[in-house]
Amino acid sequence: MIVGVPKEIKNNESRVGMTPAGVFELVKNNHAVYVQSGAGEGSGFFDEDYQQVGATILNTIQEIYAISEMIVKVKEPIAEEYPLVKKGQIVFTYFHFASSEALTKAMINSGATCIAYETVEDEDGTLPLLTPMSEVAGRMAIQQGAKYLEKPKKGRGVLLGGVPGVAPGKVLVLGAGTVGIQAAKMAAGLGAHVTILDVNMKRLRYVNDVMPSHVVTEFSNEFNIRKHIKTHDLIIGGVLIKGAKAPKLISEEMLSDMRPGTVIVDVAVDQGGCIETTKPTTHEDPTYIINDVVHYCVANMPGAVPYTSTVALTNVTLPYVLKLANMGWRSACNLDKSLSKGLNIVEGEIVYKEITEAFNLEPVLV
Ligand SMILES: NC(=O)c1ccc[n+]([C@@H]2O[C@H](COP(=O)([O-])OP(=O)(O)OC[C@H]3O[C@@H](n4cnc5c(N)ncnc54)[C@H](O)[C@@H]3O)[C@@H](O)[C@H]2O)c1
């Protein structure tokens, strides 16, 4: 198959859909890979790195779309790319169709087959192509939180690990899912005292089994949250109710119970956030202050560490890319039920229920 890797043109997106390791595997399997010049630069991969493993470099995005049977990228195509997507082409990337009718219509009109990373789903209901980004965001939440706890950043002036003779900082983690566990692990590694809350006892049992004793689990309810926000320096929002807006666990009124300089990192901002005062921010201007509480609410945290994020993402996408290239989408999806859940639009027809519901359209069965 002819596989194309365009440069991402969405604002502030430095990740790339394939690393040289991916090109190496595809070429080994007798596929041809075309990479747009400069596509990997933001993630630290240069044209020569791709050429060395057998990719052909093309100068323009138009050439990449024109020649490729399958496009592998990171973000959904943006308006400039809509006319480039062609009939019969496979596009494998994050789409988030339900949030954009314009994108959905453009992809229907293109006649392409769109396989969305975010809906590829394992038998146990987990989303294997979203997990790595939650892992990145969870770990980063502590790195960012520690920075904003510094006095010049308007934080309390607390060093998370403490020093001999001074107690460590306290981190409250809301949600013991992927984000929450990774955040707890990083905070514990720095020597902070960690309290992690969830409503799922299985998750709390797991955390209790695997974490050191300075990571304490408690059931998530308003009473416990109200108690802990008074004494914790850094609060991480990592809750998710699948397919729904995040529950608001901390109201605006509760901010007055926090000490001045407390830092909130609401990772769940992309689902509306679990703090009432959360509003999305960007890497250029990541924080704002309400009631002396620093809020960090960047909606695409992994974008700040494109090298790690690209490698983490492509590690999990590559096995699917290989299946699609080796077998074509029909056989690959027939054989792999997880991958078949990624089918959102097939040759111009929506096949994913949630998208049809979002736009009141009729689904088509494949
Ligand atoms: N900002 C970013 O850049 C970024 C990056 C990756 C993920 N995210 C977001 O982070 C959020 C968490 O993702 P995840 O992968 O960890 O999800 P997950 O499903 O692995 O974990 C969510 C956890 O929240 C728990 N939960 C639900 N209701 C709760 C409540 N009332 N109190 C406490 N816990 C509760 C669930 O039981 C679950 O354990 C999602 O909204 C995700 O989209 C944001």
The ligand as an ORCA input file, in Angstrom:
! r2SCAN-3c Opt
* xyz 0 1
  N      -6.032     18.109     29.112
  C      -5.448     17.188     28.370
  O      -4.530     17.459     27.614
  C      -5.886     15.762     28.478
  C      -5.079     14.731     27.968
  C      -5.504     13.414     28.146
  C      -6.714     13.136     28.807
  N      -7.472     14.179     29.274
  C      -8.744     13.972     29.989
  O      -8.508     13.552     31.328
  C      -9.697     12.943     31.836
  C      -9.367     11.636     32.546
  O      -8.928     10.691     31.578
  P      -8.521      9.196     31.976
  O      -7.946      8.578     30.758
  O      -7.746      9.176     33.228
  O      -9.966      8.546     32.260
  P     -10.236      7.169     33.023
  O     -11.551      6.693     32.530
  O      -9.061      6.270     32.934
  O     -10.373      7.608     34.560
  C     -11.405      8.405     35.047
  C     -11.659      8.030     36.487
  O     -12.592      8.983     37.032
  C     -13.318      8.264     37.999
  N     -14.491      9.022     38.434
  C     -15.701      9.165     37.851
  N     -16.500      9.915     38.628
  C     -15.775     10.266     39.719
  C     -16.043     11.048     40.874
  N     -17.233     11.601     41.091
  N     -15.048     11.193     41.777
  C     -13.837     10.645     41.593
  N     -13.541      9.878     40.534
  C     -14.501      9.704     39.612
  C     -13.642      6.951     37.297
  O     -14.077      5.961     38.210
  C     -12.290      6.646     36.656
  O     -11.482      5.828     37.496
  C     -10.604     12.792     30.612
  O     -11.549     13.828     30.590
  C      -9.659     12.920     29.449
  O     -10.307     13.328     28.258
  C      -7.082     15.472     29.106
*
